[in-house]
């Protein structure tokens, strides 16, 4: 299954059953970045950033939010908690 079938699909918060902690560099410190995510297949993931909340708190606070992949953000291939994945980022469309 490729990312093409997700192009126009709306994804609700409860469809993001997993979470991932990525990191980003700020000066000399590495900071975790929390995301709820949907594992599409063995090499694709759709993610929504939820900082400053934890993924569990984000899902509890926004249970009815709807998201769509934001193709203006280039996908990124990186090692995740689930192995090497290409991550597509979604944005809230409520």
Secondary structure, DSSP 8 states (H G I E B T S, - for coil): --GGGGTT--EEGGG--EEEEEEEEETTEEEEEEEEEEEEETTEEEEEE-TTS-HHHHHHHTTT-EEEE-TTS--EEEEETTEEEEEEEEEE--
